[in-house]
Amino acid sequence: MTQKQRKIFYPVIFFLGAILIIWEINIYRETIINLMIPIGIIMVVGIIAFILDFKNYKSTYEYSGDFTSIPQCIM
């Protein structure tokens, strides 16, 4: 994937993730599962995405911080 494609891909994934989290909250409100289950799913998937895509994200946006992409991956 080129740098230009990644600059389009990351915002799309961010907004898709936000929509899915809203949907997850609505599903949670209608069920009786423990709150830690959806929060755990979000955190585990976000951390895995961070580990797998850290170098690509860092080279796409050319920043010097190490953990700036964590909020993006968790969302």
N, C-alpha and C positions, 0 to 999 in steps of 0.2 A: 504494500500500500504506500502510495507517495505521501509526502508531507501535506500537500493540498487536500488530498482525500481524507487524511486523518483530521485536519482542521474542520472538516465538515462532519466527519464521523463522531467525534467526541461530543459536540453540542447535541447532536441528534440522540445519541445514547443517553446523555444527561437528562434531556426532557422526557424520553421514553421511560427512564428509570423513575423520574418524579411521578409520572402518570401511573406507573405500576405500583409505586408505594401508596399513592392515594387509593388505588383499587384494593390493595392489600389491607389498608386500614378499614375500608368499608366491609370487606370480608370478615376481618377480625371482630368488628362490632356485631356481626350477625351470628357469630359462633361463641363457644364457651371455652376456647383453648387458652392456655396460659400466654400472657403478653410476651414472655421471654422467647417463645418459639419464633414469631415473626421478626423480632429484633435480632435474634441469633442468626436467622437466615440472611438478613440484610448484612450483618457484620461479616459473616463467613464468606459470602459471595463477594463482598466489597474487598476484603483482604486478599482473596485469591485473585481477583481482577487486578488489584494493585501490584501484586507480585509478578503476574504474568505480563503486564503491559507497562511497567515502570520505565524502562529504557526508551520505548517508543514515545510515550507521553512526554518524557523529559526532552527528547530531541525535537519533537514537534513544536513545543512552545518555548524552547530554549530558556529555561529558568535555572537558577542555581540552587534552589532549596531541594531538600531530599524528600519531604513529605507533603508537598503542595498538592499532589494528585490524589491523596487519600480521600478527601471529601468527594471528588469527582468519581472515584471508583466506588465508594460506598453508595452514592446516590444511584 
